[in-house]
Amino acid sequence: MVGHLVRLKLRLLANGLKRSTGQVVLMLLALLYGLGVLVAVTGGLAYVSTQALVLRELVVVVAGAALVLAWCVVPLVAFGVDATMDPARFAPYPIRRVHLLTGLAVSGLVGVPGVLTVLAALGSAILWWREPAALVASLLGAVLAVATCVVGSRALTTALARVVVRRRVRELGAALVLIPMMFVGPAMSGLTTGASRIRAADMTPVVQAVGWTPFGAAWALAPDVASGRWWQALARLVVALATVAVAVLVWDRSLARALVDPPHDVAGRRQRGLGWFARVPASPRGAVLARCLTYWVRDPRYAMAVVAVPIFPVLFAVLGMGSGLVLAAGPLAGFLLGWSISSDISVDGPAFWVHVAAGVRGGADRVGRVLAALVLGVPVVTVMTIAGALFLRRPDAVAPLLGSALGTLTTTLGVSSVASALVVYRVRKAGENPFSTQQGATVPAMLTQLAGWTAVGLLCAPVTVLAVMSVAGHREALGWVTLAVGPALGTALMALGVRLGGRTLDRTAPDLLRRLIAMA
């Protein structure tokens, strides 16, 4: 039965690639990216293998625990990313649960993530090539770690399926996971180039604590053996085995329930009142404002821009990527929030017909969307700017950075108002897998972003130069000038963008709606 399930997974994978050339391209890109990461990780491990035991222990335990944690967390927020072997599909067939568990576990390694995980886990043995006993322990730990990845992932997704099936839960979680994943490369690079600094730091308590968790116990076997901590290694082995056993038990119980009563999405709570519509003026602008504020509050697709704002500067600071990037937290937040409305009409989809049918003027539409972004953007940008400056003990930089941040926010909103009135493209629909890629969206989205970002960069250049001169030269007077010029110039450009975007939308709205319906 295990062989049948593995062959079924391979057949489903092959059939999926045959359906679309885009799927083949995405698979190849994922494979190339994964191989690139694997080569980088292997090279880093080869370098670390020549270092002291404390550094090798730090790398293998922390990185290994992060890998196991990723296997457990990502499927929760990317629910449905690989539903080809959904247990509910096997409910009509008389398959013994033990055979189904084993087959699903083995088939979980079929694919790019599974293969790369196995290779990376086994490749970690290179750290212990000078200690034969530790080398054997590392191979045993790698097997247990891979088992924890697969079984733990399946156990959590099956047990929590009734929770993560809710769209808002998994999409908000996706934003929390996807953004830090973009920093894996810089983190590995910093870990390798900063080996001397890591060696000097006393990370032993952290490593020991992680090594006793279900995520890091298997990876801590080899360091314990290499340092002669045999009883501790035995205890870690018990923790690793118990983790796999508990995960299998949880998966078995959850699978038994899922086969009888599969999880399904439930209707949301009935909301009373008119929400934001009762708090804004009864006008076309007010209606668009209320609808967009509802988007920001209730639509998880907007969560990416919101969650990215505090995560980026925190990661910049933690990874030691330079004080300049931390100081740029405010302007970066302004750009992200301002550009997020460039795809508003694309996110509306066919529902944009309401605007067209109601005869909403383009200017009212642009003003409503911009005001909604400002309601959220101004407080967030202000807080992030002040926090970044105070974190680096540069209170003198608050004024120029705040002027640059507010100017960037308003300028970007103006450019977005024009861009979204010209181009629409495929975006992820509500409820779809957060990690999916829409066919046909790549070229229009890339061209729109390239042109829009270039325009924002050119228009923000004067204020940015003033801010840089003030911060770098500690010129407080110039900082106050930046605080006055930035918002003033940005507001003027935003008003111009809203006016041009409104006129453009009056002309292009029917054609945009036609394209949105065709893409639905």
N, C-alpha and C positions, 0 to 999 in steps of 0.2 A: 504493500500500500504506500510506503514511503516513496518508493521509486515512481509509482503512478503519480503521486502529487508533485514530485519534482519535475517529471516530464510534462505534467499539466502546466506548471508555472513557466517552463521553458516555451511550451507551445503558445501560451497566452502572450508571453513577451514577444515572441516572433510575430504573431498575428498583429499585435499592436504596432509593430514597426512596419508591417506591410501596408497598413491602412493609410499611412501618411508619410510623405517625405520629411515633413517637419519633425515628426517623432524620431526619425532616424538621425536627423541633424542634431536634435536636442540630446539624444543618447550619445552620439559621438562627442559633442561638446562636453557633456557631463563626464564622459570617460576620460577625455583629454585633461579636463580640469582636475579630476580625481587623481590621475596619474601624475600630474604636475605637483599636486599637494603631497602625494606619496613620495615622489623623488625628493622634494624639499624636506619632508619629515625624516626620510632615511638619511639624507645628508647631514641633517642636524643631529640625529642620533649617533651617526658615525663620529662626528666631532665631539659630542658629549661623552662618548665612550672612552675618550682619552683623559677625561677630567676626573676629579675626586669623586669618591663614592657618594658624598652628600649631595653633589649636583646631579649625579645620575639618578639617585633615589628621588630627588625633587622632580626631575623631568618625567620619569616613567610613572610615578604615582599620580601627580597632578594632571598630566596630559591624558593618562589612561582613564582616570576617573572622569575627566571631562568628556572623553569619547563615550563611555558607558552612559553618562548622564544625557548626552545628546541623543543616543539611540532611544532612551526612554522618553525624552521630552518632545522631540521633533514629531514623532507620529501622533502625539496627542493634539498638537496644534495644526498639523497637516493631515488631519483625519480625512481619509479618502485618497491620499496621494498614491497608495498602492492597495486598491481594494480588489485586486484580481483573485486573491485567496481569502476573501471574507468568509469567516466560519459560517455565517448565516446561509451561504450558498450550498453548504453541504448538509443542511438540516434534513432535506428529503431522503438522503441516502443512508442506508444502514451501515455506517462506518463506526468501528469501535473508537471510543474517544482517545484511547492511548495511541492508536495508530494515527488518528487525525492530529493529535498534539505533535507527535514525532515528525510527521510529514510536513506540517506547517512550520515547525521549527527549522528543519533542513531547507525547505523552500525559501525561508526568509533570508538565507544567504545567497540566493540566486538573484543576481543583479549587480549593478555597479557598486552601491554602498556596501553590500555584503562581502563581495570579493575584495574590495579595497580595505575593509575593516580586518578581514582575515590576514591579508598581506601585511598591514601595518602592525597588527598584534604580534604576528610571528617575527616581523622585522625588528621589534623592540628587543629581541634576544641579542642583537648586536652590541647592546650596552654591556653585556656580561661575557664577552668572548675571552676575557682573561681569567674568568672564574668558572671552571667546568660545572661545579655543583649549582652555582647561581644560574648558569645557562640552562640547565635542565629544569630548574625551578621556574625560570622565566617562560619556558615553553608550556609547562603545566599551567602557569598563571594566565598565559595567553589563551589557552583553550577554555579555561574557566571564565575569563573575561568575555570572550566571544559568546559563550553560552549565556552569560548574564545579559549581554547586549540583546540577543535575539529573544530569549525567554522572558527577560524582564520587560522588553518592549511590548511583546505580545500580551503579557499578563496585564500590564497597565492599560493598554488600549482596549482590551476586552473588558476589564473590570470597570473602567471609567467611560465606556462607550456611551452610556446614557447621559453623561455630562457633556463630553466633548462633541456629541452630535449636535449640540446647540451652536448655531452659526456664530453668534457673538462671542462665545467662549473661545472657540478654536481660532477665530480670526484675530482677536485681540492677543491671544497667546502667540500667534504666528508673528505678529509685529515684535513681541518681546524676544523671540528667538532668532528671527531672521536677521535683524540688525546687528546683534553681536557676532553672528556668524561671518559677517563681512570683515571682521577684524581678526579672523584666525590667522591669516597670512602675516599681518604686521605683528601679531603677538608672538608667532613662532620666530619671526626675524629678530624681534627684540629679545626673545629668550636666548637665541644663539649668540647674537652680538654682545649681549650684556652678561655673558657668563661670569666674568670677573666680579661684577657687582652682585650677582645672585650668590656667588660663592661666599662673598663677604657677609651677606645677610644671614641672620639666624632664622632659617625657615623650618628648622627641625620640628617644632611643635605643630606647625600647620601640616607638614607632611605626615607626621605620626597620626594626627587626627583624621586626615583624609584616608590614610591607610587602614583605619578601622571601620570605615563606612562600607556599605555594600558595593559602592561604586569603585573603591580603591583597594579593597582587600586583596583581590587576585593579583593586582599589579605590585603589591608590596611584598610578595613572596620572595622574589629574587633579591631585593636589597637586604632583607632579613638574613637570607642564607649567605649572601656575600659578606655580611658583617659578623657572621657567627651567632646571630640571635635565633637559635634553633627552636626554642620553645615559643618564641613570639611568631616565628614563621609557621609553626604548627597551629597556633591559635588563629592566625590569619587564614590558613587553609580551611579551618573549620568555619570561619565566617564566610568565606567564599563559597564553600559547598552548601552551607545553610542558606545563603542567598539564592543560589540556583534552585535548591529544594523548595523554599518558600515560594519563589516565583512560579515554579511548576505547579505547586498546589493551588495558588491563587488563579493561575491560568486555567487549570482543570475545572475548578469550581465555577469560574466566570464563563467558561466555554459551555459547560453543562447548562447554565441558565440561558446563554445566548442562543443555543440551538433550539430551546423550547420557546423562549420569548425574546426575539431579536429586538435590539434597541431601535427606536424610531424618533424622529423629531416631533416635538410637541408644539402646539400653538402657544404664542406668547400671551402674556397677561393682557387683558383688555384695559386700555388706558382711558381714564376719565378726563373730561375737559378737552380743551383745544391745544394744550401745551403752549409752545412758543407763539402760536397764532393768536392767543389771547393776550400776549404781552407786547405785541408790536402794533403800529398803526395799521388801520384797515385800508391799505393801499397796495398797488402792485409791488412797490418796493418792499413794503412790510411783509407781503405774502412770500416773496422770494427770500427775504431775510429769515423769516421763520422757518421756511423749508430748509434752507442751508444750515441754520443752527441745529435743526433736527438731524441733519446729516452728520454734523460734527459730534453730536451727542450719542446718536444711536447707530450710525452706520460704521461697522468695524473697518470698512475699507479706508476710512480716513484715519484710522488708528496709526498707520505707519508713519505719517508725517508728525503726528502728535507725540508718539512714543520716541521717535528718533531724536526729538529736540533735547531731552535731558540725557539720553543715552550717549550721544556722540561726545559731548564735552567730558563726561565722566570717564569714558573709555580713553579719550585723549590723555587725561590726567593720569589714569591708572597705568597705561602703557608707556608713559613717559615720552609721548610723541612731540614734545615741545610746548613751551609756554605760549607761543604764538597761536597755536591751534586752540588752546584753552581760552585765550583772550578773544578769539574769533567766535566763541559760542553764541553770542548775541546776534551778530550779522548772519551766521550760518542758520540760526533758528529763524530769522526773518526771511531768509531766502527759501528755506524749506516750506514754511507756512504760506508764504506768498505764492510760490509756484504750485502748491497743492491744488489751487482752484483752476489751474490750466486745463485740467481734464474734467471739470465739473459737468459739462454737457455730455461728454462721453460716459460719465458715470450715470447721468440721468437715463441714458439709453432711450428706448422708445417712449418712456414717460415724459420726454421733452415735448411730446405732442400737446400736453396740457398748456405749456407756455405759448405754443404757436396758436392753438385753438382759442385760447383766451385773449389773444391779441396783446400780450404783454410787450411793451416797447423794449427795444434792446437796451436803452439807457437804464430803465428800471431794473431789468434783469441784471445788468452789470453792477449797478449800485447795491442791490440786495446781496449779491454774492460777495462783493468786496467788504461790505459792512459786517457780514457774518465772520469773515476771516479776521477782520480787525478786532472784533469783540474778543476773540481768542488770542490773536497774535500779539497785540500790544502788551497785555500783562505778561505773557510768556516771554517775549523778547526782552522786556524790561528786567524781569527776574533773572533770566539767564545771563544777561550782560553784567548786571551788578554782581551776581554770584561768581562769574568767571574772573572779574577784576579783583574782587576781595579775596578769592581763593589764592591768587598769586600775590596778594598784598600790594595791589596797585590801585588804590582808591583814586589816584589822579587820572587813571585811564577810564573811569566810569563815563565821564562826559563825552569824550570823543567816540568811545565805543557805542554808547547809547545813541548818539547822533547817527553813526554809521549803521547801526542795527535798524533803527526806525526808518532811516532812509532806504535801506535795502528792502525792508518789508513793504513799504508803500510803493517803491519803484517796481518791485517784482509783481505786486498785485496789478499795477497798471499794464505791464507787459502780458501777464496772464490773461487779463481781460480781453486783449486783442487776440492772443493766440487761440484761446478757446472758442472764439467766434469764427475762426478761419478753418480749423482742422478738428476733426473727430476721428477716433480710432477705437479699435476693440480694447475693452478693459475687462477685468475679471468681474463677472456678474455676482450679485449678492448670493451668498451661500456656496459659491464655488470654492474649490481647493485653493488656499492662499498661495500655494507654491506653483500653481498652474501658469502656463504661458499661452496667451491667446494668439492663434495663427493670424497673420495679417496685421498684427499690431506693431511689429518691430520697426519697420521702415518709417511709417508716419510718425510714430512716437519719437524715434531717434532724430528725425529731421526737425520735428517741432521743438524738442528739447535743445538741440544744437543751436537752432536759430534763436530761441527764447533766451537760453543761457548767455549767448553772445551779446544779445541786446541788453540784458540785465547787467552784464559785466561792463559794457561800454557806458551805460547810463549811470551806473554807480561809481565809476572810476573817480570822478572829482572828489566826492565825499570820502571814498576809501583812501585816496591819497592824503587828504587832510587828516584823517584819523591815524594813518600810519605815521605821518610826520609828527603828530602830537604825541602819540604813545611812545614811539622810538626815541624822540628827542626830549621827552619829559617837558613839553611846552604846554602848560595848562591853559594859557590864553587861547592858543590855537584849538585846544580841546573844546572850549566854550563856543568858539566860532563853529566848529564841526557840529556841536549839539544844536545850534540854531539853523545852520545851512542844511544839514541832512534831512530832518523832517520836512522843512519848507520845500526843498527841491523835490523830495520824494512825493510829497502831497501834490505838488504841481504836475509831476509826471503821472501820478496815479489818476488825477482828474482827467488829464489828456488821454490816458489809456482807456479810461472808462468811457469817455466821449467817443473816441474812435472805435472802441469795441462795440459800443451800443449801436452806432451807425452801421458798422459791419454786420452785426447780428440781425438788424432789421432787413438787410439785404440777403443774408445767407441762411436764415433760420429754416425756410422750407427745404433747401437743399441739404442742410445738416440733418434735418429730421428724416429725409428720404434715405440718407446714408446710414443713419442709426437703425432704421427699420430693416434695411438690407443686411446689416451686420448682426441683427438680433438672432 
